[in-house]
Amino acid sequence: MQRLKIGTLLLMIAWFTMLSGMQQYPSISLQEARDLALQKNPEYQSARSALNAARWSKTNALSAMLPSLSFSGTVLYMDPATTVNTGSTQMKLNHDQRSMALNLSQPLFMGGKLYQAHKITEASQEIAKLNLDAQGLTLISGVESKYYSVLQLLSAQEIANSEQEGAIQNLELAALKQQNGLISRADFLRFQATKNNKDLALLQTETALQLALRDFNNYLGLEKLYMPSPLSLGGDEVQIFIELDAEGIETFTDNALARAKKESISLRTLHKSLELSERAYSIARGNFLPTLMLTGSLQYRENGIDRYEFEASNQIMLNLSVPLLPQVGNYAASRKAYFEAEKQRYSAQAASDGIALGVESAAINLISSARQVHSAELSLEITQDMYDQLAERFRLNMLSGMELLDAELMLSAARMAYNNAYYSFFKARLSLLMALGTDDYNVLNTLIQK
């Protein structure tokens, strides 16, 4: 009995040391973790740079439709100098001559290719913006998921610690009962085995918590460990989903689908990708059309006799080019672009169906998770009351040790079920928001309204 108490005391000291060490970690809120991840994540910063590059690419494509003006200057030295006939005599011009020119060029019609190229870069910019938003949501989803995992394991550790303390108390009580001949040695060994199992469960939970905590901090790029601040569910957050009837569930899922069709980043990216394919087909068809270019130049030349005295000459040219032969390559390119656009249409349709199914599944899963929280909470209350009654009966020698251990297992399962249901609701809510293309939790309230 004395050795049992000493061993229990040493074990409690070890667990208290570990728990006090974890409590010394500075805390970090969920919003702080999200902001930190967006600032430091290299993939998100890469997507931001890609967006800036797409913006300049759009400007570059727009400049191709604008007039271009260039200035050129030439200094020509000839040896021997040019000789010209002037009637019966010859005149030798200067060895050096200078000229200057201003050249203006304006594309009037290029088969629609310049316009389509500009629209392609515009769509590419939109895709880059959507990719940045998607990368941000993916990053936020990863941060929140790991945040919830740490808190879930922290709660599991608290449950394991509480169960270990209860197992120690039961073991001490069982040892007294065995000394007085109230229970058999087999029952006492069962209590001892239960206590050892609780020790192992607490150790495993502590290890899992440490790994999850380091994974969370590594994801944020932090060298020092930070502990996530606790989160709590308001009563209305769960209750509004529990009270939904069949009509309310249908309204909620329909509203979620309607919003996803407008706001889903994946769907919007698919539509923009389809637009790129269709505009590429338009460019391929433009190869059959003529091009029209307007050019003009203003030149200043020396006459070869008088230095630095320039004579001006103007030139305006309208250039029309009509493609005739060969057209096989242009036709093949247009058909290739057509079938690629058609392939993109079918792919977008299939992906849209999959995304819609995912949104509907996430909406139903959120409602189911809310009801699981409510059910697990009621089950835990009932099981806790039952265990308290059985534990009191065991202390009064009105219950066998096996019955108490069975009740303890039921209580442990009810505690873990409630803990898992509690954080599953957080994760289900996050999954639906990601499917809707937003991180604003207030959106869910608007989906419930008819």
C-alpha positions as CSV (number, residue, x, y, z in Angstrom):
1,M,0.0,0.0,0.0
2,Q,2.9,2.3,0.9
3,R,4.7,1.5,-2.4
4,L,1.5,2.2,-4.3
5,K,1.1,5.6,-2.8
6,I,4.8,6.5,-3.4
7,G,4.5,5.4,-7.1
8,T,1.3,7.3,-7.5
9,L,2.9,10.4,-6.0
10,L,5.9,10.2,-8.3
11,L,3.7,9.7,-11.4
12,M,1.6,12.7,-10.4
13,I,4.7,14.9,-10.0
14,A,5.8,13.8,-13.5
15,W,2.5,14.7,-15.1
16,F,2.3,18.0,-13.2
17,T,5.7,18.9,-14.5
18,M,4.6,18.2,-18.1
19,L,1.3,20.0,-17.7
20,S,2.9,23.1,-16.1
21,G,5.5,23.2,-18.9
22,M,2.6,23.3,-21.5
23,Q,0.8,26.0,-19.5
24,Q,3.9,28.2,-19.8
25,Y,3.6,28.4,-23.6
26,P,2.4,31.8,-24.8
27,S,-1.1,31.7,-26.3
28,I,-2.1,32.6,-29.8
29,S,-5.6,33.3,-31.0
30,L,-7.1,31.9,-34.1
31,Q,-7.2,35.3,-35.9
32,E,-3.6,35.9,-35.0
33,A,-2.6,32.5,-36.4
34,R,-4.5,33.2,-39.6
35,D,-2.8,36.6,-40.1
36,L,0.6,35.2,-39.3
37,A,0.2,32.4,-41.8
38,L,-0.8,34.8,-44.6
39,Q,2.2,37.0,-43.9
40,K,4.9,34.3,-43.7
41,N,3.7,31.5,-46.0
42,P,5.9,31.4,-49.2
43,E,3.3,29.7,-51.4
44,Y,0.8,32.5,-50.6
45,Q,3.4,35.2,-51.3
46,S,4.3,33.4,-54.6
47,A,0.6,33.5,-55.6
48,R,0.6,37.2,-54.8
49,S,3.6,37.8,-57.0
50,A,1.9,35.8,-59.8
51,L,-1.0,38.1,-59.6
52,N,1.2,41.2,-59.9
53,A,2.9,39.6,-62.9
54,A,-0.5,38.9,-64.5
55,R,-1.5,42.6,-64.0
56,W,1.6,43.8,-65.9
57,S,1.0,41.2,-68.6
58,K,-2.5,42.7,-69.1
59,T,-1.0,46.1,-69.4
60,N,1.5,44.8,-71.9
61,A,-1.2,43.3,-74.1
62,L,-3.2,46.5,-74.0
63,S,-0.2,48.4,-75.2
64,A,-0.1,46.3,-78.4
65,M,-3.3,47.9,-79.5
66,L,-2.0,51.5,-79.0
67,P,0.0,53.4,-81.5
68,S,3.8,53.2,-81.4
69,L,6.1,56.1,-82.0
70,S,9.9,55.8,-82.4
71,F,12.7,58.2,-83.2
72,S,15.8,57.2,-85.2
73,G,19.0,59.0,-86.1
74,T,21.8,58.1,-88.5
75,V,25.3,59.5,-89.1
76,L,26.8,58.1,-92.3
77,Y,30.4,58.5,-93.3
78,M,31.5,57.5,-96.9
79,D,35.0,57.2,-98.3
80,P,35.3,58.1,-101.0
81,A,32.5,60.6,-100.9
82,T,29.6,60.3,-103.3
83,T,30.0,62.2,-106.6
84,V,26.9,63.4,-108.5
85,N,26.6,64.9,-112.0
86,T,25.2,68.4,-112.2
87,G,25.0,69.0,-115.9
88,S,28.4,69.3,-117.5
89,T,30.2,69.2,-114.1
90,Q,30.5,66.8,-111.2
91,M,30.1,67.6,-107.6
92,K,31.5,65.7,-104.7
93,L,29.2,65.5,-101.7
94,N,30.2,65.6,-98.1
95,H,31.8,62.5,-96.6
96,D,29.5,62.7,-93.6
97,Q,25.7,62.9,-93.8
98,R,23.1,63.0,-91.1
99,S,19.4,62.0,-91.0
100,M,16.6,61.8,-88.4
101,A,13.1,60.2,-88.6
102,L,10.0,59.8,-86.6
103,N,8.0,56.6,-87.3
104,L,4.4,56.1,-86.3
105,S,2.6,52.8,-86.5
106,Q,-1.0,52.0,-85.6
107,P,-2.6,48.6,-86.1
108,L,-6.1,49.0,-87.4
109,F,-7.3,45.4,-87.7
110,M,-5.3,42.3,-86.9
111,G,-8.0,39.7,-87.3
112,G,-9.2,40.3,-83.8
113,K,-6.0,38.7,-82.4
114,L,-4.9,41.7,-80.4
115,Y,-8.2,42.2,-78.8
116,Q,-8.5,38.5,-77.9
117,A,-5.0,38.5,-76.6
118,H,-5.9,41.4,-74.3
119,K,-9.0,39.6,-73.1
120,I,-6.9,36.5,-72.4
121,T,-4.5,38.4,-70.2
122,E,-7.5,40.0,-68.5
123,A,-9.0,36.5,-67.8
124,S,-5.5,35.3,-66.7
125,Q,-5.4,38.1,-64.2
126,E,-8.8,37.0,-62.8
127,I,-7.5,33.5,-62.6
128,A,-4.4,34.7,-60.7
129,K,-6.6,36.6,-58.3
130,L,-8.7,33.5,-57.8
131,N,-5.6,31.4,-57.3
132,L,-4.4,33.9,-54.6
133,D,-7.8,33.7,-52.9
134,A,-7.8,29.9,-53.1
135,Q,-4.3,29.8,-51.7
136,G,-5.3,32.0,-48.9
137,L,-8.4,29.8,-48.1
138,T,-6.3,26.7,-48.3
139,L,-3.8,28.2,-45.9
140,I,-6.5,29.4,-43.5
141,S,-8.1,25.9,-43.7
142,G,-4.8,24.3,-42.8
143,V,-4.2,26.7,-39.9
144,E,-7.7,26.2,-38.5
145,S,-7.6,22.5,-38.9
146,K,-4.3,22.2,-37.1
147,Y,-5.6,24.7,-34.5
148,Y,-8.6,22.6,-33.8
149,S,-6.5,19.4,-33.7
150,V,-4.3,20.9,-30.9
151,L,-7.3,22.0,-28.9
152,Q,-9.0,18.6,-29.4
153,L,-6.0,16.8,-28.1
154,L,-5.6,19.2,-25.3
155,S,-9.2,18.4,-24.2
156,A,-8.5,14.7,-24.6
157,Q,-5.4,15.1,-22.4
158,E,-7.6,16.8,-19.7
159,I,-10.0,14.0,-20.0
160,A,-7.2,11.4,-19.7
161,N,-5.7,13.3,-16.7
162,S,-9.1,13.4,-15.0
163,E,-9.7,9.7,-15.6
164,Q,-6.2,8.9,-14.3
165,E,-6.9,10.7,-11.1
166,G,-10.2,8.8,-10.8
167,A,-8.4,5.5,-11.5
168,I,-5.9,6.3,-8.7
169,Q,-8.7,7.1,-6.2
170,N,-10.5,3.9,-7.2
171,L,-7.3,1.9,-6.9
172,E,-6.7,3.2,-3.4
173,L,-10.2,2.5,-2.4
174,A,-10.0,-1.0,-3.9
175,A,-6.7,-1.6,-1.9
176,L,-8.5,-0.8,1.3
177,K,-11.4,-3.0,0.4
178,Q,-9.1,-5.9,-0.4
179,Q,-7.3,-5.5,3.0
180,N,-10.7,-5.7,4.7
181,G,-11.7,-8.7,2.6
182,L,-14.5,-6.9,0.8
183,I,-13.2,-7.6,-2.7
184,S,-11.1,-10.4,-4.2
185,R,-7.5,-10.0,-5.3
186,A,-8.7,-10.5,-8.9
187,D,-11.0,-7.4,-8.6
188,F,-8.1,-5.5,-7.1
189,L,-5.8,-6.5,-10.0
190,R,-8.5,-5.3,-12.4
191,F,-8.4,-1.8,-10.8
192,Q,-4.7,-1.8,-10.9
193,A,-4.7,-2.8,-14.6
194,T,-7.3,0.0,-15.3
195,K,-5.0,2.5,-13.6
196,N,-2.0,1.4,-15.6
197,N,-4.1,1.7,-18.8
198,K,-5.1,5.2,-17.8
199,D,-1.4,6.0,-17.2
200,L,-0.6,4.8,-20.7
201,A,-3.5,6.6,-22.3
202,L,-2.4,9.9,-20.7
203,L,1.1,9.4,-21.9
204,Q,-0.1,8.6,-25.5
205,T,-2.4,11.7,-25.4
206,E,0.4,13.9,-24.1
207,T,2.8,12.7,-26.9
208,A,0.1,13.2,-29.6
209,L,-0.5,16.7,-28.2
210,Q,3.2,17.6,-28.3
211,L,3.4,16.4,-31.9
212,A,0.3,18.3,-33.0
213,L,1.5,21.4,-31.2
214,R,4.8,21.3,-33.0
215,D,3.1,20.6,-36.3
216,F,0.9,23.6,-35.8
217,N,3.8,25.9,-35.0
218,N,5.9,24.6,-37.8
219,Y,3.0,25.3,-40.2
220,L,3.1,28.9,-39.0
221,G,6.9,29.0,-39.3
222,L,7.4,29.7,-35.6
223,E,10.5,28.6,-33.8
224,K,9.0,29.2,-30.4
225,L,6.0,27.1,-29.4
226,Y,2.6,28.9,-29.0
227,M,-0.5,27.3,-27.5
228,P,-3.8,27.9,-29.3
229,S,-6.3,29.9,-27.2
230,P,-9.5,27.9,-26.3
231,L,-12.6,28.2,-28.4
232,S,-16.1,27.9,-27.2
233,L,-19.3,27.3,-29.1
234,G,-22.2,29.6,-28.4
235,G,-25.5,28.0,-27.8
236,D,-27.1,29.5,-30.9
237,E,-24.3,28.3,-33.2
238,V,-25.4,24.7,-32.7
239,Q,-29.0,25.2,-31.8
240,I,-30.0,26.9,-35.0
241,F,-28.9,23.8,-37.0
242,I,-30.5,21.4,-34.5
243,E,-33.9,23.1,-34.9
244,L,-33.9,22.8,-38.7
245,D,-36.7,20.6,-40.0
246,A,-36.8,18.9,-43.4
247,E,-37.9,22.1,-45.1
248,G,-35.3,24.1,-43.3
249,I,-32.5,21.7,-44.3
250,E,-33.6,21.8,-47.9
251,T,-33.6,25.6,-47.8
252,F,-30.2,25.7,-46.2
253,T,-28.6,23.3,-48.8
254,D,-30.4,25.2,-51.7
255,N,-29.0,28.5,-50.4
256,A,-25.6,27.0,-50.0
257,L,-25.6,25.7,-53.6
258,A,-26.9,29.0,-55.0
259,R,-24.1,30.9,-53.2
260,A,-21.5,28.4,-54.3
261,K,-22.5,28.9,-58.0
262,K,-21.8,32.6,-57.6
263,E,-18.9,32.7,-55.1
264,S,-17.1,29.3,-55.3
265,I,-13.5,30.0,-56.2
266,S,-13.3,26.6,-58.0
267,L,-16.3,27.3,-60.1
268,R,-15.2,30.8,-61.0
269,T,-11.8,29.5,-62.0
270,L,-13.4,26.8,-64.2
271,H,-15.4,29.5,-66.0
272,K,-12.4,31.6,-66.6
273,S,-10.4,28.6,-67.8
274,L,-13.2,27.9,-70.3
275,E,-13.1,31.5,-71.4
276,L,-9.4,31.2,-72.1
277,S,-10.0,28.2,-74.3
278,E,-12.8,29.9,-76.3
279,R,-10.6,33.0,-76.8
280,A,-7.7,30.9,-78.0
281,Y,-10.1,29.4,-80.6
282,S,-11.1,32.9,-81.7
283,I,-7.4,33.8,-82.2
284,A,-6.9,30.6,-84.2
285,R,-9.9,31.6,-86.5
286,G,-8.4,35.1,-86.8
287,N,-5.5,33.7,-88.8
288,F,-7.9,33.5,-91.8
289,L,-8.7,37.2,-91.7
290,P,-6.8,40.1,-93.3
291,T,-4.7,42.6,-91.3
292,L,-4.6,46.3,-91.8
293,M,-1.8,48.5,-90.6
294,L,-1.3,52.3,-90.8
295,T,2.3,53.6,-90.8
296,G,3.6,57.1,-91.2
297,S,7.1,58.6,-91.1
298,L,8.6,62.1,-91.0
299,Q,12.3,62.2,-92.1
300,Y,14.9,64.9,-92.1
301,R,18.0,64.4,-94.3
302,E,21.0,66.5,-95.2
303,N,21.4,67.2,-98.9
304,G,25.0,66.2,-98.8
305,I,26.2,69.8,-99.4
306,D,25.1,71.9,-96.5
307,R,25.8,70.4,-93.1
308,Y,23.1,70.5,-90.4
309,E,20.5,71.9,-92.9
310,F,17.8,69.2,-93.1
311,E,15.1,68.7,-95.7
312,A,11.9,67.2,-94.5
313,S,9.9,64.4,-96.2
314,N,6.7,62.8,-95.1
315,Q,5.3,59.3,-95.9
316,I,2.0,57.6,-95.0
317,M,1.3,54.0,-95.9
318,L,-1.8,51.8,-95.4
319,N,-0.7,48.2,-95.5
320,L,-3.3,45.4,-96.2
321,S,-2.3,41.8,-95.9
322,V,-4.6,38.9,-96.9
323,P,-3.5,35.3,-96.1
324,L,-3.9,33.1,-99.1
325,L,-1.6,30.0,-99.0
326,P,-1.0,27.8,-97.3
327,Q,-4.1,27.5,-95.2
328,V,-3.8,23.9,-94.1
329,G,-1.8,24.9,-91.0
330,N,-4.3,27.6,-90.0
331,Y,-7.2,25.2,-90.4
332,A,-5.5,22.5,-88.4
333,A,-4.7,25.1,-85.6
334,S,-8.3,26.3,-85.5
335,R,-9.7,22.7,-85.3
336,K,-7.2,21.9,-82.5
337,A,-8.3,25.0,-80.6
338,Y,-11.9,24.1,-81.2
339,F,-11.6,20.6,-79.7
340,E,-9.5,21.9,-76.8
341,A,-12.3,24.4,-76.0
342,E,-14.9,21.6,-76.3
343,K,-12.8,19.4,-74.0
344,Q,-12.7,22.3,-71.5
345,R,-16.4,22.7,-71.6
346,Y,-17.0,19.0,-70.8
347,S,-14.4,19.1,-68.0
348,A,-16.0,22.2,-66.5
349,Q,-19.4,20.6,-66.5
350,A,-18.1,17.5,-64.8
351,A,-16.2,19.5,-62.2
352,S,-19.2,21.8,-61.6
353,D,-21.3,18.7,-60.8
354,G,-18.6,17.5,-58.4
355,I,-18.3,20.8,-56.7
356,A,-22.1,21.1,-56.2
357,L,-22.2,17.6,-54.7
358,G,-19.4,18.5,-52.4
359,V,-21.2,21.7,-51.2
360,E,-24.4,19.8,-50.6
361,S,-22.5,17.1,-48.7
362,A,-20.7,19.7,-46.6
363,A,-24.0,21.4,-45.7
364,I,-25.6,18.2,-44.6
365,N,-22.5,17.2,-42.7
366,L,-22.6,20.4,-40.8
367,I,-26.2,19.8,-39.7
368,S,-25.3,16.3,-38.7
369,S,-22.3,17.5,-36.7
370,A,-24.5,20.0,-34.8
371,R,-26.9,17.2,-33.9
372,Q,-24.1,14.9,-32.8
373,V,-22.8,17.6,-30.5
374,H,-26.3,17.9,-28.9
375,S,-26.7,14.1,-28.7
376,A,-23.2,13.6,-27.3
377,E,-23.7,16.3,-24.7
378,L,-27.0,14.6,-23.4
379,S,-25.3,11.2,-23.4
380,L,-22.4,12.5,-21.4
381,E,-24.7,14.1,-18.8
382,I,-26.7,10.9,-18.4
383,T,-23.6,8.7,-18.2
384,Q,-21.9,11.1,-15.7
385,D,-25.0,10.9,-13.4
386,M,-25.1,7.2,-13.7
387,Y,-21.4,6.8,-12.9
388,D,-21.6,9.1,-9.9
389,Q,-24.4,6.9,-8.5
390,L,-22.6,3.7,-9.2
391,A,-19.4,5.1,-7.7
392,E,-21.2,6.0,-4.5
393,R,-22.8,2.5,-4.3
394,F,-19.3,1.0,-4.8
395,R,-18.0,3.1,-1.8
396,L,-20.9,1.7,0.2
397,N,-20.1,-1.9,-0.8
398,M,-23.4,-2.1,-2.7
399,L,-21.7,-2.7,-6.1
400,S,-19.0,-5.0,-7.5
401,G,-15.8,-3.7,-8.9
402,M,-16.5,-5.1,-12.4
403,E,-19.8,-3.1,-12.6
404,L,-17.9,0.1,-11.6
405,L,-15.2,-0.5,-14.2
406,D,-17.8,-1.1,-16.9
407,A,-19.5,2.2,-15.9
408,E,-16.1,3.9,-16.0
409,L,-15.5,2.7,-19.6
410,M,-18.9,4.0,-20.6
411,L,-18.1,7.4,-19.0
412,S,-14.7,7.5,-20.8
413,A,-16.3,6.7,-24.1
414,A,-19.0,9.4,-23.6
415,R,-16.4,12.0,-22.7
416,M,-14.3,11.3,-25.8
417,A,-17.5,11.1,-28.0
418,Y,-18.5,14.6,-26.8
419,N,-15.0,16.0,-27.3
420,N,-14.8,14.5,-30.8
421,A,-18.3,15.8,-31.7
422,Y,-17.4,19.2,-30.4
423,Y,-14.4,19.7,-32.6
424,S,-15.9,17.9,-35.5
425,F,-18.5,20.6,-35.6
426,F,-15.7,23.2,-35.9
427,K,-14.2,21.3,-38.8
428,A,-17.5,20.6,-40.6
429,R,-18.2,24.4,-40.4
430,L,-14.8,25.1,-41.8
431,S,-15.3,22.6,-44.7
432,L,-18.5,24.2,-45.7
433,L,-17.1,27.7,-45.7
434,M,-14.1,26.6,-47.8
435,A,-16.5,25.0,-50.3
436,L,-18.4,28.3,-50.5
437,G,-15.2,30.2,-51.1
438,T,-15.2,32.3,-48.0
439,D,-13.9,32.4,-44.4
440,D,-16.7,34.6,-43.0
441,Y,-18.7,32.6,-40.5
442,N,-21.6,35.0,-40.6
443,V,-22.4,33.7,-44.1
444,L,-23.9,30.5,-42.5
445,N,-26.5,32.6,-40.8
446,T,-27.7,34.1,-44.1
447,L,-28.0,30.6,-45.6
448,I,-30.6,29.6,-43.0
449,Q,-32.9,32.4,-43.9
450,K,-35.6,31.6,-46.4
